[in-house]
Amino acid sequence: MTPEAAVQIIREALLAAFGLAAPLLLIGFGVGIVMNLVQVATSLQDSAFSTFPRLAAFLAGFILLMPWMLKQLVSYTVGVFTAIAKYGH
């Protein structure tokens, strides 16, 4: 295996991980911004007030995005297994 091939495999793995994590991170970011704005507007500084909605949004997003995430992960895995013969020699 050439160094370029190894770099390509690692690059594809990192891009796949980023692509799978990005929607959930965006959900958490969006809910965090909204909850912080609500906290500033109401002068409420309870940490549980911002943590619980963020966790609930992550859970809802994870449940809703799970079929898409599994499809992406399966297609990446099939691509890696298909390319094993190419990278193996």
C-alpha positions in Angstrom: 0.0 0.0 0.0 1.4 3.4 -1.0 1.4 6.3 1.4 -1.0 8.1 -0.9 -3.5 5.2 -0.6 -3.2 5.2 3.2 -3.8 9.0 3.3 -6.8 8.6 1.0 -8.4 5.9 3.3 -7.8 8.1 6.4 -9.2 11.1 4.5 -12.4 9.2 3.6 -12.8 7.9 7.1 -12.5 11.4 8.6 -14.9 12.9 6.0 -17.4 10.1 6.8 -17.2 10.7 10.5 -17.6 14.5 10.0 -20.6 13.9 7.7 -22.2 11.7 10.3 -21.6 14.0 13.2 -22.3 17.4 11.6 -26.1 17.2 11.7 -26.2 16.4 15.4 -23.6 19.0 16.1 -25.6 21.6 14.3 -28.7 20.6 16.2 -26.8 21.0 19.5 -25.4 24.3 18.4 -28.8 25.7 17.4 -30.6 24.6 20.5 -27.7 25.9 22.6 -27.9 29.3 21.0 -31.6 29.5 21.5 -31.4 28.4 25.1 -28.7 30.9 25.9 -30.8 33.7 24.4 -33.7 32.6 26.5 -31.4 32.5 29.6 -30.1 36.0 28.8 -33.6 37.4 28.3 -35.0 35.9 31.5 -31.8 36.2 33.6 -32.2 32.5 34.5 -28.7 31.0 35.2 -29.7 27.4 36.0 -27.4 24.9 34.2 -30.1 22.2 34.0 -32.3 24.7 32.1 -29.9 24.7 29.1 -28.7 21.1 29.4 -32.0 19.2 29.3 -33.4 20.8 26.1 -30.0 20.2 24.4 -30.0 16.6 25.4 -33.6 16.2 24.3 -32.8 17.8 20.9 -29.8 15.5 20.5 -32.0 12.4 21.3 -34.7 13.5 18.9 -32.2 14.3 16.2 -30.5 11.0 16.7 -33.7 9.1 16.4 -34.9 11.0 13.4 -31.5 10.9 11.6 -30.7 7.3 12.5 -31.9 5.8 9.2 -29.9 8.3 7.1 -26.9 7.8 9.3 -27.0 4.0 9.0 -27.4 4.3 5.2 -24.3 6.6 5.0 -22.3 4.3 7.3 -23.3 1.2 5.3 -22.4 2.8 2.0 -19.0 3.9 3.4 -18.4 0.4 4.8 -19.3 -1.3 1.5 -17.0 1.1 -0.3 -14.1 0.2 2.1 -14.7 -3.5 1.7 -14.9 -3.2 -2.0 -11.6 -1.3 -2.1 -9.8 -3.8 0.1 -8.7 -5.8 -3.0 -7.4 -2.6 -4.6 -5.4 -1.5 -1.5 -4.4 -5.0 -0.4 -1.7 -5.7 -2.9 
